[in-house]
Amino acid sequence: MPSRRRAAAVQAYLPAASQSSSFVGSSWSRTLSQQIHTAGRVAAGAPMRAPVRMCGIIGIFKQEGPVNVELYEGLLMLQHRGQDSAGMVTTDWAKFREFKDNGLVKDVFAKKSVMDKLQGQVGIGHVRYPTAGSASAQEAQPFFVNSPLGIYLIHNGNLTNTDELRDMLNSSSSFFNRHLKTDSDSEVLLNIFADEIHRAHQRFVQSEAQTDPNEHKMDFVLEAGETMMKTLQGAYSCICLVKGVGLVAFRDPHGIRPLSLGRRQSLDGKGTEWAIASEDCAFGPIAFERVRDVQPGEMVIITEDGQLVTRQCVPGQLNPCIFEYIYLSRPDSVLNDVNVYNFQLGLGTRLAGKIKERNWDIDVVVPVPDGSRPAAIQVSAEMGLPYREGLVKNRYVGRTFIMPDQRMREMSVRRKLNAMPAVFEGRNVLLIDDSIVRGTTMAQIVDMVRKAGARKVYLASSAPPVRFPNVYGVDMPNRKEFVAHGLTEEEICNVLRADGLVYQDVEDLLAVGYSMNPNIKTWDAACFDGHYVTGDIDDEYLLELESSGRGKSRTRAGRKTSLVSATV
């Protein structure tokens, strides 16, 4: 983070730190004051930001019996949120058992010997999104700290003040001058949480309370939730295992990333079992029913004996990421009381109205699989045009969006999709896609469809042009890599080599969201309109994010990539 922003952020934290008792607060105050005075002398360099990722998380509490198989099934339902690595921790509250590695869920947990070791009736699981950062299994989650209590944490989202938090943890302002093993913001978040639990414990010890601190572990965790949420900035939906407390989940005050709570009865009917996950689609195969979303700024605890405890740690205002509904989440999920499938149908209705204004001569509507199908079906119905599946997808290769190297993304398109001449030959085709980010994939699809015999190829995007980075947990860091960067719609159409192009309007996109849940007053649509709901993102931050190295090797459509040389 730039020195000016870092100094301001540190200054903002001082009042909270100085309110602590002299023992608890003094070291923080002194160190933070020193940072304020020295921040102006620190050269403004690229921020050492954590690798941004889209992740899937799940936690399950059972009354009895091993939880490992159900965690596995839940992770399979969240696999679309990350294919780089997978991890799982289970416990019987006497011992934690952990396994994580790079790879898909089915491969990481393929060995019976691995699953047999993951004993315990409570557990958490994580799937990670690949990035331009480290692909090491060391960056796979869950992360662990042994003090206080023993905490495992999994995280979906991205902190936007990671730098100053890391500085504080590495200084005397932390209780233990904590050493961080990775560049992950999730490890930073875990250690901030741990530090705040220590502070809550020390405040209790210094008080004149006569009771044993061990009887107040949950109180310390809830108090830490309040102070932590006042310190963190950005997006975070988290699930933890805290020894002596239980299964703990919390969500940032804006509710940017989703987090759902599920419930079922135990097999003997004598108790309630709980699940918490990024998307409620994970609940179906394991027979949980969605109860509600974890609220922005809320902490939920399932105690070791299965009791549900909730606390609103800080005031919250729901500002969910609208890109979740366009691209990231499964259509069979309900997030923030909005059905993803119905949302995508609504986008199709709005998009059809814009397409009609163009008066294109269209013979057939074809989706770019898979995420655009609901919108394409609705466009077809609204316009009275035949709907056809003309692009056959090879389901044994990854999504090009998640491949961190641009050359690999371009090479993979040709083995990912195959155009059928039976659908395209001699026809004017309308291709519907859920979004067009870099445009590289779409430009190649247009070429494939022409080679399959299409007379004309028109494009329609369910989403508006992506013009700004997503800093809240999706790997879209560099404005220059977006096909829409600095170009008009007509110029983008020329780059993609299409005969016509229409985008969804931002206003229509937001209108669909508001119609689905009127209680949402502001959606996070930053990647489309540049308005960041956390209020701490400015041009200086974005410029230094772009200069940090992430995305610099990527290209957008219209730039040639050699399969021999990495030079573009």
Backbone torsions as a table, in degrees:
resi	resn	phi	psi	omega
1	MET	NA	139.7	179.7
2	PRO	-56.0	151.8	-174.9
3	SER	-59.6	-41.5	-179.3
4	ARG	-60.9	-47.0	179.8
5	ARG	-65.5	-39.3	-178.5
6	ARG	-65.5	-43.2	179.8
7	ALA	-62.2	-42.1	179.8
8	ALA	-63.9	-40.6	-179.2
9	ALA	-66.8	-40.2	178.7
10	VAL	-65.3	-41.7	178.3
11	GLN	-60.0	-39.8	-178.2
12	ALA	-64.4	-26.1	-176.9
13	TYR	-82.0	-20.9	-172.4
14	LEU	-54.8	-45.7	-177.2
15	PRO	-58.4	-41.6	-179.6
16	ALA	-63.7	-40.8	-179.5
17	ALA	-68.7	-39.4	-174.6
18	SER	-73.5	-13.4	178.1
19	GLN	-76.1	-14.7	-178.9
20	SER	-70.9	169.0	175.1
21	SER	-64.1	166.3	-175.5
22	SER	-60.5	-38.3	-178.9
23	PHE	-68.3	-42.5	-174.4
24	VAL	-78.9	-39.8	-170.2
25	GLY	-93.6	-21.0	-169.2
26	SER	-65.1	-44.3	-177.4
27	SER	-65.8	-38.3	175.9
28	TRP	-60.9	-48.2	-176.2
29	SER	-62.7	-44.5	-178.5
30	ARG	-64.0	-45.6	-177.4
31	THR	-66.9	-41.7	-179.7
32	LEU	-65.8	-37.5	177.0
33	SER	-62.6	-41.3	177.8
34	GLN	-62.7	-39.0	179.7
35	GLN	-65.0	-36.6	178.7
36	ILE	-62.8	-43.5	-177.5
37	HIS	-70.5	-31.8	-177.0
38	THR	-92.5	-15.5	-174.9
39	ALA	-59.1	-37.6	-178.4
40	GLY	-66.7	-20.6	-179.0
41	ARG	-92.0	-8.5	-179.7
42	VAL	-78.4	128.8	178.8
43	ALA	-62.1	135.2	180.0
44	ALA	-77.2	104.9	179.8
45	GLY	-116.6	-177.7	179.2
46	ALA	-66.0	134.6	-178.3
47	PRO	-66.8	140.6	177.9
48	MET	-83.1	78.0	-174.0
49	ARG	-85.0	149.6	177.4
50	ALA	-68.3	152.1	172.8
51	PRO	-60.4	124.1	-179.2
52	VAL	-81.6	140.6	-177.2
53	ARG	-148.3	156.6	165.8
54	MET	-99.5	131.0	-175.3
55	CYS	-131.0	166.0	171.7
56	GLY	-123.3	135.7	-178.2
57	ILE	-131.2	150.4	177.9
58	ILE	-152.7	142.8	172.7
59	GLY	-134.3	141.5	-177.9
60	ILE	-133.8	134.3	171.3
61	PHE	-113.6	123.6	174.8
62	LYS	-115.7	151.7	177.2
63	GLN	-71.3	-36.5	177.9
64	GLU	-161.5	161.3	-179.9
65	GLY	89.8	153.3	-177.1
66	PRO	-65.4	142.2	-177.3
67	VAL	-99.2	-7.0	-169.5
68	ASN	-59.8	-43.5	-176.8
69	VAL	-66.5	-39.2	-179.5
70	GLU	-71.3	-35.0	172.4
71	LEU	-61.0	-42.4	178.5
72	TYR	-59.2	-47.6	180.0
73	GLU	-63.3	-39.7	178.3
74	GLY	-64.6	-40.6	178.3
75	LEU	-65.3	-35.2	175.9
76	LEU	-60.1	-37.8	179.8
77	MET	-73.4	-15.8	178.1
78	LEU	-106.6	7.9	-174.9
79	GLN	-59.7	-29.4	179.6
80	HIS	-62.4	-18.6	-177.8
81	ARG	-87.1	-6.1	178.3
82	GLY	177.8	130.2	-177.2
83	GLN	-122.0	7.8	-175.2
84	ASP	-82.2	-44.1	-177.7
85	SER	-153.6	166.1	178.3
86	ALA	-144.8	147.3	179.7
87	GLY	-147.2	156.0	-177.8
88	MET	-149.6	141.5	172.2
89	VAL	-132.5	132.2	176.0
90	THR	-124.1	160.7	-179.2
91	THR	-155.2	151.5	167.7
92	ASP	-108.0	14.4	-177.5
93	TRP	72.7	-2.3	171.0
94	ALA	-98.9	-30.7	-176.8
95	LYS	-150.9	140.6	172.6
96	PHE	-91.4	143.6	177.1
97	ARG	-130.2	124.2	-168.8
98	GLU	-127.2	143.7	168.1
99	PHE	-152.0	133.7	176.6
100	LYS	-152.4	151.1	-178.9
101	ASP	-166.4	167.9	173.4
102	ASN	-72.5	146.8	176.1
103	GLY	125.5	174.9	176.3
104	LEU	-72.8	160.4	-178.5
105	VAL	-56.1	-45.7	-176.7
106	LYS	-63.8	-26.2	-179.8
107	ASP	-89.5	-40.7	-179.2
108	VAL	-62.2	-39.0	-176.4
109	PHE	-109.8	30.5	-176.0
110	ALA	-72.1	-32.6	-175.1
111	LYS	-80.6	133.3	178.2
112	LYS	-61.1	-34.5	-179.0
113	SER	-63.2	-33.8	178.2
114	VAL	-68.3	-48.3	-178.0
115	MET	-66.1	-36.5	-179.2
116	ASP	-62.9	-29.2	-179.0
117	LYS	-79.0	-18.5	-176.5
118	LEU	-88.1	68.6	-178.3
119	GLN	-91.6	156.7	-179.2
120	GLY	128.4	154.5	-174.7
121	GLN	-95.4	-0.8	179.4
122	VAL	-132.8	143.1	179.7
123	GLY	-167.7	169.0	176.4
124	ILE	-133.3	152.7	-179.9
125	GLY	-142.5	155.5	-171.8
126	HIS	-145.9	140.0	167.8
127	VAL	-121.2	140.0	-170.3
128	ARG	-116.0	147.2	-179.4
129	TYR	-93.1	132.8	-179.7
130	PRO	-73.6	147.1	-176.8
131	THR	-137.8	-177.2	173.7
132	ALA	-78.2	-3.9	177.6
133	GLY	-84.5	-155.2	-176.6
134	SER	-67.8	135.7	174.5
135	ALA	-101.9	11.3	-178.2
136	SER	-66.0	147.4	176.5
137	ALA	-65.1	-17.1	177.1
138	GLN	-63.7	-28.0	179.1
139	GLU	-85.5	-6.3	176.7
140	ALA	-67.9	150.6	178.1
141	GLN	-105.1	159.2	14.5
142	PRO	-78.6	157.8	170.1
143	PHE	-101.1	157.0	-172.8
144	PHE	-136.7	140.4	164.1
145	VAL	-128.4	140.7	-176.5
146	ASN	-89.8	-9.5	-179.9
147	SER	-142.5	133.4	2.6
148	PRO	-84.2	154.8	170.9
149	LEU	70.2	-44.5	-169.6
150	GLY	107.8	107.1	-173.1
151	ILE	-131.6	128.8	166.7
152	TYR	-107.4	139.9	-177.8
153	LEU	-136.4	141.3	169.1
154	ILE	-125.1	149.3	-167.2
155	HIS	-144.1	135.2	169.7
156	ASN	-120.7	124.8	-179.3
157	GLY	136.0	-159.5	177.9
158	ASN	-158.8	129.4	176.1
159	LEU	-79.0	144.5	179.8
160	THR	-106.3	-2.2	174.5
161	ASN	-121.3	37.4	-177.1
162	THR	-59.7	-39.0	-173.3
163	ASP	-60.3	-52.0	-177.4
164	GLU	-70.7	-30.0	175.3
165	LEU	-63.8	-42.4	177.9
166	ARG	-64.4	-41.1	177.9
167	ASP	-58.8	-43.4	-179.1
168	MET	-66.2	-40.7	-179.8
169	LEU	-67.4	-30.8	-179.1
170	ASN	-86.8	4.3	-177.2
171	SER	-115.3	-179.8	179.6
172	SER	-71.0	-6.7	177.0
173	SER	-71.5	-17.3	173.2
174	SER	-87.6	148.7	-180.0
175	PHE	-57.8	-37.8	-173.6
176	PHE	-122.4	15.9	-177.7
177	ASN	45.4	63.2	-165.5
178	ARG	-64.1	135.1	175.8
179	HIS	-92.5	129.8	178.9
180	LEU	-105.4	131.5	-174.7
181	LYS	-84.8	-21.7	-173.2
182	THR	-130.4	176.4	173.4
183	ASP	-92.3	7.9	-173.1
184	SER	-72.7	134.2	173.9
185	ASP	-67.8	-23.0	178.7
186	SER	-66.7	-37.8	176.8
187	GLU	-67.7	-37.6	175.5
188	VAL	-61.2	-47.6	-179.4
189	LEU	-58.1	-45.5	179.7
190	LEU	-59.0	-44.4	-177.3
191	ASN	-71.9	-32.8	172.6
192	ILE	-62.0	-44.5	177.9
193	PHE	-59.3	-47.0	179.9
194	ALA	-61.9	-42.4	179.2
195	ASP	-62.2	-40.2	-179.3
196	GLU	-69.5	-32.4	174.6
197	ILE	-65.0	-41.8	175.7
198	HIS	-57.7	-43.5	-178.4
199	ARG	-64.7	-42.4	177.9
200	ALA	-61.2	-40.8	178.0
201	HIS	-62.8	-44.7	-178.1
202	GLN	-67.1	-36.9	176.6
203	ARG	-62.2	-39.0	178.4
204	PHE	-66.0	-44.5	-179.0
205	VAL	-61.0	-38.0	-178.3
206	GLN	-76.9	-16.2	177.1
207	SER	-74.9	177.5	-178.9
208	GLU	-96.2	19.0	178.5
209	ALA	-62.1	141.4	-175.7
210	GLN	-100.1	-3.4	-175.9
211	THR	-89.4	163.0	-179.9
212	ASP	-71.3	127.2	178.5
213	PRO	-56.5	-28.5	-179.8
214	ASN	-63.7	-17.7	178.3
215	GLU	-84.7	-1.4	-173.9
216	HIS	-124.2	23.8	-177.5
217	LYS	-58.8	-42.8	179.5
218	MET	-63.7	-39.0	177.9
219	ASP	-60.7	-39.7	179.7
220	PHE	-64.2	-40.4	-179.5
221	VAL	-66.5	-43.4	179.4
222	LEU	-65.9	-40.3	177.5
223	GLU	-65.0	-40.6	177.4
224	ALA	-62.3	-35.0	176.9
225	GLY	-59.2	-41.1	179.7
226	GLU	-65.1	-50.0	-176.9
227	THR	-69.9	-35.7	178.8
228	MET	-63.8	-45.3	-177.0
229	MET	-66.8	-22.2	175.2
230	LYS	-78.9	-14.5	-177.2
231	THR	-99.5	-39.2	-176.3
232	LEU	-75.6	147.6	171.9
233	GLN	-129.1	146.9	179.9
234	GLY	111.6	-154.8	-175.6
235	ALA	-112.5	133.6	176.0
236	TYR	-157.7	121.3	164.8
237	SER	-115.9	123.3	-170.0
238	CYS	-133.0	150.9	171.4
239	ILE	-132.1	136.8	-177.5
240	CYS	-131.9	155.8	163.0
241	LEU	-109.5	120.3	-179.4
242	VAL	-121.0	114.6	-177.0
243	LYS	-63.8	132.7	-178.8
244	GLY	86.9	-4.7	-179.7
245	VAL	-124.6	-59.4	178.4
246	GLY	142.9	-157.7	176.8
247	LEU	-87.3	120.4	-171.7
248	VAL	-119.7	134.0	176.7
249	ALA	-133.8	146.7	176.4
250	PHE	-153.2	161.4	-172.4
251	ARG	-139.1	143.2	-175.9
252	ASP	-63.2	159.1	-174.1
253	PRO	-63.2	-13.6	177.3
254	HIS	-99.0	-11.3	-180.0
255	GLY	59.6	39.4	-173.4
256	ILE	-67.5	-46.0	177.1
257	ARG	-97.8	146.0	-173.8
258	PRO	-76.0	156.9	174.3
259	LEU	-161.0	118.8	-173.5
260	SER	-116.4	147.5	179.4
261	LEU	-109.0	131.6	178.6
262	GLY	-126.1	162.7	-174.2
263	ARG	-148.3	151.0	171.9
264	ARG	-155.6	166.7	174.1
265	GLN	-89.2	147.4	176.1
266	SER	-66.7	162.7	-175.9
267	LEU	-60.1	-33.6	179.5
268	ASP	-85.3	-1.9	176.7
269	GLY	73.4	10.9	-174.8
270	LYS	-100.3	-3.3	-177.8
271	GLY	-157.5	166.6	179.4
272	THR	-99.6	138.5	176.0
273	GLU	-115.7	151.1	-169.6
274	TRP	-129.0	150.0	173.5
275	ALA	-139.1	145.0	176.6
276	ILE	-133.0	131.7	-175.2
277	ALA	-151.9	161.3	176.4
278	SER	-59.6	-39.0	179.8
279	GLU	-136.7	144.0	-178.4
280	ASP	-75.5	-5.7	173.0
281	CYS	-61.1	-22.3	178.9
282	ALA	-72.0	-16.9	-175.2
283	PHE	-78.4	-33.4	-172.5
284	GLY	-54.0	-55.6	-176.4
285	PRO	-63.6	-19.7	-177.8
286	ILE	-111.4	16.3	167.6
287	ALA	65.4	29.8	170.3
288	PHE	-94.0	150.3	175.8
289	GLU	-110.1	137.6	179.0
290	ARG	-64.6	131.3	177.0
291	VAL	-98.8	-53.5	-178.4
292	ARG	-173.9	177.6	172.1
293	ASP	-88.1	146.4	166.1
294	VAL	-65.4	130.5	-172.8
295	GLN	-79.1	152.8	175.4
296	PRO	-57.2	131.0	-179.5
297	GLY	77.3	9.8	-177.4
298	GLU	-101.1	147.9	169.9
299	MET	-117.0	133.9	178.9
300	VAL	-118.4	131.1	178.3
301	ILE	-124.2	127.6	167.6
302	ILE	-101.2	110.0	-174.9
303	THR	-66.4	168.2	-177.5
304	GLU	-62.2	-20.5	176.5
305	ASP	-102.8	10.5	169.9
306	GLY	92.8	13.1	178.0
307	GLN	-84.8	141.0	179.1
308	LEU	-91.9	123.8	177.1
309	VAL	-124.5	132.2	179.7
310	THR	-130.3	149.9	173.8
311	ARG	-148.5	134.4	171.8
312	GLN	-82.0	100.1	-172.8
313	CYS	-71.0	-41.9	177.6
314	VAL	-139.9	157.7	176.5
315	PRO	-58.8	138.7	-178.5
316	GLY	-121.9	151.8	174.7
317	GLN	-136.8	116.4	-173.6
318	LEU	-69.3	115.2	176.4
319	ASN	-131.8	68.5	-173.3
320	PRO	-69.3	152.4	177.1
321	CYS	-71.1	120.1	-176.4
322	ILE	-74.3	-19.4	178.5
323	PHE	-67.4	-22.4	174.5
324	GLU	-56.2	-40.0	-173.6
325	TYR	-83.1	-21.7	-179.7
326	ILE	-84.7	-42.4	-167.3
327	TYR	-133.5	-41.6	-164.9
328	LEU	-79.2	-42.4	-170.2
329	SER	-91.6	157.2	177.4
330	ARG	-73.5	148.1	-178.7
331	PRO	-67.0	-17.6	179.5
332	ASP	-91.4	15.7	177.2
333	SER	-100.2	153.3	170.7
334	VAL	-119.7	116.5	-177.9
335	LEU	-120.0	127.9	178.5
336	ASN	54.1	39.6	179.1
337	ASP	64.0	22.3	175.9
338	VAL	-117.9	121.5	177.6
339	ASN	-74.6	121.9	-174.7
340	VAL	-62.5	-41.3	-178.5
341	TYR	-63.5	-45.3	179.1
342	ASN	-65.0	-35.0	176.7
343	PHE	-60.7	-45.0	-178.8
344	GLN	-68.9	-33.6	173.0
345	LEU	-63.5	-40.1	177.9
346	GLY	-62.0	-38.0	175.5
347	LEU	-62.5	-38.3	178.6
348	GLY	-63.4	-40.3	178.7
349	THR	-62.6	-46.7	179.7
350	ARG	-64.8	-40.7	-178.1
351	LEU	-65.1	-38.9	180.0
352	ALA	-59.0	-37.9	178.7
353	GLY	-61.8	-38.8	179.1
354	LYS	-71.2	-37.6	-179.1
355	ILE	-65.6	-39.0	179.7
356	LYS	-59.0	-33.0	-178.9
357	GLU	-66.1	-21.3	-177.3
358	ARG	-81.4	-18.2	-179.8
359	ASN	56.1	38.5	177.1
360	TRP	-73.6	147.6	174.1
361	ASP	-88.4	101.4	-172.6
362	ILE	-116.6	134.5	178.2
363	ASP	-98.7	-33.1	-172.0
364	VAL	-153.4	146.0	176.5
365	VAL	-105.9	127.4	-176.7
366	VAL	-129.7	127.7	177.2
367	PRO	-83.3	151.9	166.9
368	VAL	-89.6	110.0	-171.6
369	PRO	-67.8	150.3	2.4
370	ASP	-108.5	-26.4	-167.4
371	GLY	-65.4	-18.2	-175.8
372	SER	-90.7	-0.5	-174.8
373	ARG	-58.7	-50.7	-178.7
374	PRO	-57.2	-44.1	179.7
375	ALA	-65.1	-41.3	-179.7
376	ALA	-64.9	-40.3	177.1
377	ILE	-60.6	-41.4	-178.9
378	GLN	-70.5	-39.9	176.1
379	VAL	-59.7	-44.7	178.8
380	SER	-58.0	-45.3	-178.6
381	ALA	-67.0	-42.9	-177.8
382	GLU	-66.0	-32.3	-174.9
383	MET	-100.0	-4.2	-179.7
384	GLY	66.2	34.8	-179.0
385	LEU	-111.9	149.5	177.9
386	PRO	-65.4	141.6	176.4
387	TYR	-103.4	129.1	-179.6
388	ARG	-135.8	146.6	173.2
389	GLU	-92.8	97.6	-176.5
390	GLY	-102.6	-12.5	179.2
391	LEU	-113.2	114.7	-178.4
392	VAL	-92.9	127.4	-175.1
393	LYS	-98.6	133.7	170.8
394	ASN	-84.4	112.3	-172.7
395	ARG	-83.3	6.8	-178.6
396	TYR	-107.4	18.8	171.9
397	VAL	-127.0	157.4	-176.2
398	GLY	-76.3	166.5	174.7
399	ARG	-71.0	135.0	-176.3
400	THR	-65.3	-27.2	-178.4
401	PHE	-60.3	-31.5	-174.1
402	ILE	-94.0	1.5	178.9
403	MET	-83.7	121.3	-170.2
404	PRO	-72.2	-16.9	-178.6
405	ASP	-106.5	128.7	-174.4
406	GLN	-63.6	-37.9	179.8
407	ARG	-61.1	-40.6	179.6
408	MET	-67.6	-35.8	176.8
409	ARG	-60.9	-44.5	-177.3
410	GLU	-68.2	-41.9	179.6
411	MET	-65.2	-34.8	-173.8
412	SER	-73.3	-23.2	-177.3
413	VAL	-58.5	-40.8	-175.0
414	ARG	-70.3	-22.8	176.4
415	ARG	-100.3	-6.7	-179.1
416	LYS	-87.0	-39.2	-175.7
417	LEU	-127.0	145.5	176.7
418	ASN	-130.9	127.7	-177.8
419	ALA	-89.0	133.7	-177.3
420	MET	-95.8	116.1	176.9
421	PRO	-57.2	-29.2	-179.1
422	ALA	-60.6	-26.7	179.7
423	VAL	-92.3	-37.6	-168.6
424	PHE	-96.7	-27.5	-168.6
425	GLU	-59.9	123.1	176.2
426	GLY	75.4	11.2	-175.6
427	ARG	-116.0	154.2	168.7
428	ASN	-89.9	119.3	-166.9
429	VAL	-111.3	137.2	170.5
430	LEU	-107.1	110.9	175.8
431	LEU	-91.0	129.9	177.2
432	ILE	-109.3	127.1	173.7
433	ASP	-123.6	154.6	-179.2
434	ASP	-71.7	-32.1	178.9
435	SER	-164.1	157.2	175.3
436	ILE	-126.8	108.4	-173.6
437	VAL	-96.3	-75.6	179.3
438	ARG	-89.4	-24.2	176.1
439	GLY	86.1	-11.5	-177.8
440	THR	-61.1	-46.8	179.2
441	THR	-62.9	-45.2	-176.3
442	MET	-64.4	-40.1	179.3
443	ALA	-60.0	-39.7	179.4
444	GLN	-72.0	-34.0	177.1
445	ILE	-64.8	-42.9	177.3
446	VAL	-57.4	-44.5	178.0
447	ASP	-61.4	-42.8	-179.9
448	MET	-62.4	-42.8	-178.4
449	VAL	-66.0	-37.8	176.6
450	ARG	-64.8	-43.1	179.6
451	LYS	-65.0	-24.4	177.4
452	ALA	-82.1	2.4	171.3
453	GLY	108.5	4.2	-179.4
454	ALA	-65.2	138.7	176.9
455	ARG	-74.8	-49.5	177.1
456	LYS	-134.4	149.4	-179.7
457	VAL	-126.5	111.8	175.8
458	TYR	-103.1	148.4	-178.6
459	LEU	-121.0	142.2	173.2
460	ALA	-138.8	132.5	-179.5
461	SER	-110.0	129.0	177.7
462	SER	-66.2	-20.5	-179.3
463	ALA	-108.5	155.3	173.2
464	PRO	-67.8	172.1	176.7
465	PRO	-61.9	134.0	175.8
466	VAL	-83.1	115.1	-175.3
467	ARG	-122.3	-8.7	-175.9
468	PHE	-133.4	150.6	179.3
469	PRO	-66.9	151.2	169.3
470	ASN	-96.8	114.4	-175.7
471	VAL	-100.6	6.1	-173.6
472	TYR	-107.5	22.4	172.0
473	GLY	122.4	15.1	174.3
474	VAL	-122.5	138.8	-171.8
475	ASP	-78.7	72.1	176.0
476	MET	-134.0	72.6	-168.4
477	PRO	-92.3	-16.4	-166.4
478	ASN	-123.1	116.2	-178.2
479	ARG	-60.1	-33.3	-175.2
480	LYS	-68.6	-18.2	-179.8
481	GLU	-84.6	-12.0	-179.7
482	PHE	-76.6	135.9	-179.3
483	VAL	-63.2	-26.7	-178.0
484	ALA	-85.1	-3.0	-175.6
485	HIS	-64.1	116.7	175.3
486	GLY	70.3	11.5	-176.6
487	LEU	-118.7	150.7	171.7
488	THR	-81.1	169.7	178.7
489	GLU	-61.0	-40.6	178.6
490	GLU	-63.6	-40.7	179.0
491	GLU	-67.3	-37.8	176.6
492	ILE	-62.8	-42.0	178.8
493	CYS	-58.2	-41.9	178.8
494	ASN	-65.7	-39.7	178.8
495	VAL	-62.7	-40.0	-178.2
496	LEU	-81.8	-5.3	176.4
497	ARG	62.5	35.0	179.1
498	ALA	-99.3	165.4	178.3
499	ASP	-87.7	-13.6	177.3
500	GLY	-171.6	152.3	-177.1
501	LEU	-145.4	136.1	174.1
502	VAL	-137.4	135.0	176.2
503	TYR	-107.4	154.1	168.1
504	GLN	-65.8	143.4	173.3
505	ASP	-77.6	146.1	175.8
506	VAL	-59.0	-40.5	-178.7
507	GLU	-62.3	-41.9	179.0
508	ASP	-68.6	-39.2	177.4
509	LEU	-57.7	-50.8	-178.9
510	LEU	-65.8	-36.2	179.7
511	ALA	-61.1	-39.3	176.5
512	VAL	-61.2	-45.0	-179.7
513	GLY	-62.1	-46.7	-178.6
514	TYR	-65.2	-33.3	179.4
515	SER	-69.3	-27.5	-178.9
516	MET	-79.9	-32.4	178.4
517	ASN	-148.4	93.7	-178.2
518	PRO	-64.0	-15.9	-179.9
519	ASN	-73.6	-15.6	175.9
520	ILE	-83.5	113.6	-176.3
521	LYS	-85.7	-31.3	-179.9
522	THR	-143.4	123.0	173.2
523	TRP	-88.2	148.9	168.8
524	ASP	-84.1	107.7	176.5
525	ALA	-122.9	36.9	-170.3
526	ALA	-59.1	-35.8	-177.3
527	CYS	-69.0	-13.1	177.7
528	PHE	-105.0	-38.9	-173.9
529	ASP	-115.9	-4.3	176.6
530	GLY	75.9	9.1	178.6
531	HIS	-97.3	112.3	-177.9
532	TYR	-96.7	118.6	-168.5
533	VAL	-68.1	-21.6	-179.9
534	THR	-77.0	-15.2	174.1
535	GLY	75.6	7.2	-177.1
536	ASP	-113.6	10.4	-177.3
537	ILE	-107.9	125.2	177.7
538	ASP	-132.1	-179.5	-177.5
539	ASP	-61.2	-36.7	179.6
540	GLU	-61.2	-43.1	178.4
541	TYR	-62.1	-46.1	-177.2
542	LEU	-66.2	-39.4	179.2
543	LEU	-64.2	-42.5	-179.8
544	GLU	-73.5	-29.0	172.6
545	LEU	-62.0	-43.5	179.5
546	GLU	-66.2	-32.4	-178.7
547	SER	-83.3	-3.9	-175.7
548	SER	-76.9	-8.0	176.4
549	GLY	113.0	-25.3	-179.4
550	ARG	-73.1	124.4	176.2
551	GLY	89.3	-5.2	-176.0
552	LYS	-67.7	-28.4	-178.2
553	SER	-88.9	-1.9	-177.1
554	ARG	-84.5	157.4	176.8
555	THR	-126.2	162.1	172.4
556	ARG	-109.1	173.2	-179.8
557	ALA	-57.7	145.0	179.2
558	GLY	99.2	-11.4	176.4
559	ARG	-107.4	135.8	-175.7
560	LYS	-81.5	142.0	177.4
561	THR	-123.6	124.1	178.5
562	SER	-82.2	140.1	176.4
563	LEU	-83.3	-3.7	179.0
564	VAL	-103.8	-44.6	-177.1
565	SER	-111.7	147.9	178.6
566	ALA	-82.1	-5.0	-178.6
567	THR	-72.0	134.3	179.9
568	VAL	-126.0	NA	NA
